[in-house]
Amino acid sequence: MRRVPHILGTYAVSSSGVILFLDWFVERYELNNLYTDVLLIAIVTLIPSIIMVSYFHGRPGKDEWMKTEIIGIPVNLLITFLCIFIFQI
């Protein structure tokens, strides 16, 4: 059985914790709120990569990398960087 919902739930909970910590850190040390925005954009846009990895590697045992992952994950990272630069200009 694939563990996509379990991994996505863990990703959501841990991501919200990281965002809350960074938001507290930014407020505490009076840093630019841009850091929190960039992190939020990165977390949201990386969800397709998390789904791909958890779907193809969610079963117990060793799995080989699929062509979808080899192409999809770098494309998703490129889209993430583009979104960060486009939305923060």
DSSP file (Angstrom, degrees, kcal/mol; ACC not computed):
  #  RESIDUE AA STRUCTURE BP1 BP2  ACC     N-H-->O    O-->H-N    N-H-->O    O-->H-N    TCO  KAPPA ALPHA  PHI   PSI    X-CA   Y-CA   Z-CA
    1    1 A M              0   0    0      0, 0.0     2,-0.2     0, 0.0     0, 0.0   0.000 360.0 360.0 360.0 138.7    0.0    0.0    0.0
    2    2 A R        -     0   0    0      1,-0.1     4,-0.1    57,-0.1    53,-0.1  -0.491 360.0-146.6 -80.3 150.7    1.3    3.4   -0.8
    3    3 A R     >  +     0   0    0     51,-0.6     4,-2.5     1,-0.2     5,-0.2  -0.101  54.0 127.6-110.0  33.8    1.8    5.9    1.9
    4    4 A V  H  > S+     0   0    0      1,-0.2     4,-2.8     2,-0.2     5,-0.2   0.931  75.5  46.2 -59.9 -49.6    0.9    9.1    0.1
    5    5 A P  H  > S+     0   0    0      0, 0.0     4,-2.3     0, 0.0    -1,-0.2   0.896 114.0  49.7 -62.1 -37.5   -1.7   10.4    2.6
    6    6 A H  H  > S+     0   0    0      2,-0.2     4,-2.2     1,-0.2    -2,-0.2   0.927 114.2  43.6 -65.3 -44.4    0.7    9.7    5.5
    7    7 A I  H  X S+     0   0    0     -4,-2.5     4,-2.5     2,-0.2    -1,-0.2   0.897 113.8  50.5 -70.6 -39.6    3.6   11.4    4.0
    8    8 A L  H  X S+     0   0    0     -4,-2.8     4,-2.5    -5,-0.2    -1,-0.2   0.895 110.8  50.0 -64.3 -38.8    1.5   14.4    2.9
    9    9 A G  H  X S+     0   0    0     -4,-2.3     4,-2.5    -5,-0.2     5,-0.2   0.919 111.7  47.3 -63.9 -43.7    0.1   14.7    6.4
   10   10 A T  H  X S+     0   0    0     -4,-2.2     4,-2.6     1,-0.2     5,-0.3   0.898 112.2  50.8 -63.1 -40.4    3.5   14.6    7.9
   11   11 A Y  H  X S+     0   0    0     -4,-2.5     4,-2.5     2,-0.2    -2,-0.2   0.910 111.0  48.6 -62.7 -43.2    4.7   17.2    5.4
   12   12 A A  H  X S+     0   0    0     -4,-2.5     4,-2.2     2,-0.2    -2,-0.2   0.923 114.5  44.4 -65.0 -44.7    1.8   19.5    6.2
   13   13 A V  H  X S+     0   0    0     -4,-2.5     4,-1.8     2,-0.2    -2,-0.2   0.932 117.2  44.0 -67.4 -45.3    2.3   19.3    9.9
   14   14 A S  H  X S+     0   0    0     -4,-2.6     4,-2.1    -5,-0.2    -2,-0.2   0.882 113.6  51.8 -69.2 -35.8    6.1   19.7    9.8
   15   15 A S  H  X S+     0   0    0     -4,-2.5     4,-2.6    -5,-0.3    -1,-0.2   0.904 108.3  50.6 -65.8 -40.7    5.8   22.5    7.2
   16   16 A S  H  X S+     0   0    0     -4,-2.2     4,-2.5     1,-0.2    -1,-0.2   0.881 109.8  51.4 -65.5 -35.5    3.3   24.4    9.4
   17   17 A G  H  X S+     0   0    0     -4,-1.8     4,-2.3     2,-0.2    -2,-0.2   0.905 110.7  47.6 -64.8 -41.1    5.7   24.1   12.3
   18   18 A V  H  X S+     0   0    0     -4,-2.1     4,-2.7     2,-0.2    -2,-0.2   0.902 112.4  49.5 -66.5 -40.9    8.6   25.4   10.3
   19   19 A I  H  X S+     0   0    0     -4,-2.6     4,-2.6     2,-0.2    -2,-0.2   0.925 111.7  48.4 -64.1 -44.2    6.5   28.3    9.0
   20   20 A L  H  X S+     0   0    0     -4,-2.5     4,-2.3     2,-0.2    -2,-0.2   0.907 112.7  48.4 -63.0 -41.2    5.3   29.2   12.6
   21   21 A F  H  X S+     0   0    0     -4,-2.3     4,-2.7     2,-0.2    -2,-0.2   0.931 113.0  47.0 -64.6 -44.6    8.9   29.0   13.9
   22   22 A L  H  X S+     0   0    0     -4,-2.7     4,-2.7     2,-0.2    -2,-0.2   0.892 111.3  51.8 -65.0 -38.3   10.2   31.2   11.1
   23   23 A D  H  X S+     0   0    0     -4,-2.6     4,-2.3     2,-0.2    -1,-0.2   0.914 111.6  46.8 -63.2 -42.0    7.4   33.7   11.5
   24   24 A W  H  X S+     0   0    0     -4,-2.3     4,-2.9     2,-0.2    -2,-0.2   0.928 112.9  50.1 -63.0 -43.9    8.2   33.9   15.3
   25   25 A F  H  X S+     0   0    0     -4,-2.7     4,-2.2     1,-0.2    -2,-0.2   0.897 110.9  48.9 -61.4 -42.5   11.9   34.3   14.4
   26   26 A V  H  <>S+     0   0    0     -4,-2.7     5,-2.2     1,-0.2     4,-0.3   0.908 115.5  43.8 -65.3 -42.8   11.2   37.1   11.9
   27   27 A E  H ><5S+     0   0    0     -4,-2.3     3,-0.7     3,-0.2    -2,-0.2   0.902 113.4  51.5 -68.8 -40.6    9.0   39.0   14.4
   28   28 A R  H 3<5S+     0   0    0     -4,-2.9    -2,-0.2     1,-0.2    -1,-0.2   0.906 120.6  31.8 -64.8 -43.1   11.3   38.5   17.3
   29   29 A Y  T 3<5S-     0   0    0     -4,-2.2    -1,-0.2    -5,-0.2    -2,-0.2   0.213 107.7-119.8-103.8  14.8   14.4   39.8   15.6
   30   30 A E  T < 5 +     0   0    0     -3,-0.7    -3,-0.2    -4,-0.3    -4,-0.1   0.885  55.9 159.2  50.3  50.8   12.6   42.3   13.4
   31   31 A L      < -     0   0    0     -5,-2.2     2,-0.2    -6,-0.2    -1,-0.1  -0.359  50.1 -72.1 -91.7 177.3   13.7   40.8   10.1
   32   32 A N    >   -     0   0    0      1,-0.1     3,-1.3    -2,-0.1     4,-0.3  -0.502  32.9-136.2 -72.5 136.2   12.0   41.2    6.7
   33   33 A N  T 3> S+     0   0    0      1,-0.3     4,-1.6    -2,-0.2     3,-0.4   0.554  92.1  88.4 -69.4  -6.5    8.7   39.4    6.3
   34   34 A L  H 3> S+     0   0    0      1,-0.2     4,-2.6     2,-0.2    -1,-0.3   0.827  77.6  63.0 -60.8 -32.9    9.9   38.3    2.9
   35   35 A Y  H <> S+     0   0    0     -3,-1.3     4,-2.1     1,-0.2    -1,-0.2   0.914 103.6  46.6 -60.6 -44.0   11.5   35.2    4.5
   36   36 A T  H  > S+     0   0    0     -3,-0.4     4,-2.3    -4,-0.3    -1,-0.2   0.899 112.7  50.2 -65.8 -40.6    8.2   33.8    5.6
   37   37 A D  H  X S+     0   0    0     -4,-1.6     4,-2.4     2,-0.2    -2,-0.2   0.910 110.4  49.3 -64.6 -42.7    6.6   34.5    2.2
   38   38 A V  H  X S+     0   0    0     -4,-2.6     4,-2.4     1,-0.2    -1,-0.2   0.910 111.7  49.1 -63.8 -42.5    9.4   32.8    0.3
   39   39 A L  H  X S+     0   0    0     -4,-2.1     4,-2.6    -5,-0.2    -1,-0.2   0.913 110.7  50.1 -64.6 -41.9    9.2   29.7    2.6
   40   40 A L  H  X S+     0   0    0     -4,-2.3     4,-2.2     2,-0.2     5,-0.2   0.915 111.4  48.2 -63.5 -43.1    5.4   29.5    2.2
   41   41 A I  H  X S+     0   0    0     -4,-2.4     4,-2.5     1,-0.2    -1,-0.2   0.917 112.9  49.0 -62.4 -43.1    5.7   29.7   -1.6
   42   42 A A  H  X S+     0   0    0     -4,-2.4     4,-1.3     1,-0.2    -2,-0.2   0.915 111.2  49.0 -64.1 -42.9    8.5   27.0   -1.6
   43   43 A I  H  < S+     0   0    0     -4,-2.6     4,-0.3     1,-0.2    -1,-0.2   0.916 114.6  44.5 -64.3 -43.1    6.4   24.7    0.6
   44   44 A V  H >< S+     0   0    0     -4,-2.2     3,-1.1     1,-0.2    -2,-0.2   0.912 114.2  47.7 -69.9 -42.3    3.3   25.0   -1.5
   45   45 A T  H 3< S+     0   0    0     -4,-2.5     4,-0.3     1,-0.2    -1,-0.2   0.676 105.0  60.3 -76.8 -15.0    5.0   24.6   -4.8
   46   46 A L  T 3X S+     0   0    0     -4,-1.3     4,-1.9    -5,-0.2     3,-0.4   0.464  76.0  96.0 -87.8  -1.1    7.0   21.6   -3.7
   47   47 A I  H <> S+     0   0    0     -3,-1.1     4,-2.5    -4,-0.3     5,-0.2   0.889  78.3  56.2 -58.6 -41.8    3.9   19.5   -3.0
   48   48 A P  H  > S+     0   0    0      0, 0.0     4,-2.4     0, 0.0    -1,-0.2   0.891 107.7  49.1 -59.1 -36.6    4.0   17.8   -6.5
   49   49 A S  H  > S+     0   0    0     -3,-0.4     4,-2.6    -4,-0.3     5,-0.2   0.900 110.2  50.8 -67.4 -39.5    7.5   16.6   -5.8
   50   50 A I  H  X S+     0   0    0     -4,-1.9     4,-2.4     1,-0.2    -1,-0.2   0.907 111.4  48.3 -63.5 -41.0    6.5   15.3   -2.4
   51   51 A I  H  X S+     0   0    0     -4,-2.5     4,-2.2     2,-0.2    -2,-0.2   0.918 112.0  49.6 -65.3 -43.2    3.5   13.4   -4.0
   52   52 A M  H  X S+     0   0    0     -4,-2.4     4,-2.5    -5,-0.2     5,-0.3   0.941 114.0  43.7 -61.1 -48.8    5.7   11.9   -6.7
   53   53 A V  H  X S+     0   0    0     -4,-2.6     4,-2.0     1,-0.2    -1,-0.2   0.918 115.6  47.7 -65.8 -42.4    8.4   10.7   -4.3
   54   54 A S  H  < S+     0   0    0     -4,-2.4   -51,-0.6    -5,-0.2     4,-0.4   0.837 113.4  48.9 -69.6 -30.3    5.9    9.3   -1.8
   55   55 A Y  H  < S+     0   0    0     -4,-2.2     3,-0.5    -5,-0.2    -2,-0.2   0.941 118.9  35.8 -72.3 -47.7    3.9    7.6   -4.6
   56   56 A F  H  < S+     0   0    0     -4,-2.5    -2,-0.2     1,-0.2    -1,-0.2   0.715 131.1  31.1 -81.5 -19.9    6.8    5.9   -6.3
   57   57 A H  S  < S+     0   0    0     -4,-2.0    -1,-0.2    -5,-0.3    -2,-0.2   0.111  88.8 101.2-122.4  21.1    8.8    5.1   -3.1
   58   58 A G        +     0   0    0     -3,-0.5    -2,-0.1    -4,-0.4    -3,-0.1   0.600  63.1  85.7 -84.1 -11.7    5.9    4.7   -0.6
   59   59 A R  S    S-     0   0    0     -4,-0.2   -57,-0.1    -3,-0.1     2,-0.1  -0.573  90.9 -98.0 -87.3 152.9    6.1    0.9   -0.6
   60   60 A P  S    S+     0   0    0      0, 0.0     2,-0.1     0, 0.0    -1,-0.1  -0.411  87.4  38.0 -64.5 145.4    8.4   -1.0    1.7
   61   61 A G  S    S-     0   0    0     -4,-0.1     2,-0.3    -2,-0.1    -2,-0.1  -0.361 101.8 -41.7 103.9 176.0   11.5   -2.2    0.0
   62   62 A K        -     0   0    0     -2,-0.1     2,-0.3     0, 0.0    -5,-0.0  -0.616  54.8-170.1 -83.5 134.5   13.9   -0.8   -2.6
   63   63 A D        -     0   0    0     -2,-0.3     2,-0.2    -6,-0.1    -6,-0.1  -0.929  17.4-127.2-122.9 148.1   12.4    1.1   -5.5
   64   64 A E        -     0   0    0     -2,-0.3     2,-0.3    -8,-0.1     0, 0.0  -0.609  33.9 -99.6 -90.7 155.5   14.0    2.3   -8.7
   65   65 A W        -     0   0    0     -2,-0.2     2,-0.2     1,-0.0    -1,-0.1  -0.588  38.9-140.7 -75.5 130.7   13.7    5.9   -9.9
   66   66 A M     >  -     0   0    0     -2,-0.3     4,-2.2     1,-0.1     3,-0.2  -0.486  20.7-114.4 -88.6 160.9   11.1    6.3  -12.6
   67   67 A K  H  > S+     0   0    0      1,-0.2     4,-2.0     2,-0.2     5,-0.3   0.848 116.4  61.1 -62.9 -33.4   11.4    8.6  -15.6
   68   68 A T  H  > S+     0   0    0      1,-0.2     4,-3.0     2,-0.2    -1,-0.2   0.903 108.1  42.8 -59.6 -42.5    8.6   10.7  -14.3
   69   69 A E  H  > S+     0   0    0     -3,-0.2     4,-2.0     2,-0.2    -2,-0.2   0.898 109.8  55.7 -71.0 -41.1   10.6   11.5  -11.2
   70   70 A I  H  < S+     0   0    0     -4,-2.2    -2,-0.2     1,-0.2    -1,-0.2   0.854 123.1  27.3 -62.6 -34.3   13.8   12.1  -13.0
   71   71 A I  H  X S+     0   0    0     -4,-2.0     4,-1.6    -5,-0.2    -2,-0.2   0.854 121.1  53.0 -91.3 -42.1   12.1   14.7  -15.2
   72   72 A G  H  X S+     0   0    0     -4,-3.0     4,-2.6    -5,-0.3    -3,-0.2   0.869 103.7  52.6 -67.7 -41.3    9.3   15.9  -12.8
   73   73 A I  H  X S+     0   0    0     -4,-2.0     4,-2.4    -5,-0.2    -1,-0.2   0.937 111.2  44.9 -67.6 -47.1   11.3   16.8   -9.7
   74   74 A P  H  > S+     0   0    0      0, 0.0     4,-2.3     0, 0.0    -1,-0.2   0.895 114.3  50.8 -62.5 -36.2   13.8   19.1  -11.4
   75   75 A V  H  X S+     0   0    0     -4,-1.6     4,-2.5     2,-0.2    -2,-0.2   0.917 110.3  49.7 -64.3 -41.7   11.0   20.7  -13.4
   76   76 A N  H  X S+     0   0    0     -4,-2.6     4,-2.2     2,-0.2    -1,-0.2   0.890 110.1  50.4 -64.2 -39.0    9.1   21.2  -10.1
   77   77 A L  H  X S+     0   0    0     -4,-2.4     4,-2.4     2,-0.2    -1,-0.2   0.898 110.2  50.3 -64.7 -39.9   12.2   22.8   -8.5
   78   78 A L  H  X S+     0   0    0     -4,-2.3     4,-2.4     2,-0.2    -2,-0.2   0.917 110.9  48.7 -63.3 -43.3   12.6   25.1  -11.5
   79   79 A I  H  X S+     0   0    0     -4,-2.5     4,-2.6     2,-0.2    -2,-0.2   0.884 109.5  53.7 -63.2 -38.3    9.0   26.1  -11.2
   80   80 A T  H  X S+     0   0    0     -4,-2.2     4,-2.2     2,-0.2    -2,-0.2   0.940 110.4  45.3 -61.9 -47.6    9.5   26.7   -7.5
   81   81 A F  H  X S+     0   0    0     -4,-2.4     4,-2.3     1,-0.2    -2,-0.2   0.899 113.0  50.9 -64.2 -39.7   12.4   29.0   -8.1
   82   82 A L  H  X S+     0   0    0     -4,-2.4     4,-2.8     1,-0.2     5,-0.2   0.918 110.0  49.7 -63.0 -42.7   10.5   30.9  -10.8
   83   83 A C  H  X S+     0   0    0     -4,-2.6     4,-2.6     2,-0.2     5,-0.2   0.900 109.9  51.4 -63.0 -40.5    7.5   31.3   -8.5
   84   84 A I  H  X S+     0   0    0     -4,-2.2     4,-1.1     1,-0.2    -1,-0.2   0.938 115.3  41.1 -62.7 -45.6    9.7   32.7   -5.7
   85   85 A F  H  < S+     0   0    0     -4,-2.3     4,-0.3     2,-0.2    -2,-0.2   0.871 117.4  47.6 -72.8 -35.7   11.4   35.2   -8.0
   86   86 A I  H >< S+     0   0    0     -4,-2.8     3,-0.9    -5,-0.2    -2,-0.2   0.939 115.8  42.3 -70.5 -46.3    8.2   36.2   -9.9
   87   87 A F  H 3< S+     0   0    0     -4,-2.6    -1,-0.2    -5,-0.2    -2,-0.2   0.663 113.9  52.1 -77.5 -15.1    6.0   36.7   -6.8
   88   88 A Q  T 3<        0   0    0     -4,-1.1    -1,-0.2    -5,-0.2    -2,-0.2   0.367 360.0 360.0-103.7   6.6    8.7   38.5   -4.8
   89   89 A I    <         0   0    0     -3,-0.9    -1,-0.2    -4,-0.3    -2,-0.1   0.466 360.0 360.0 -81.8 360.0    9.6   41.2   -7.3
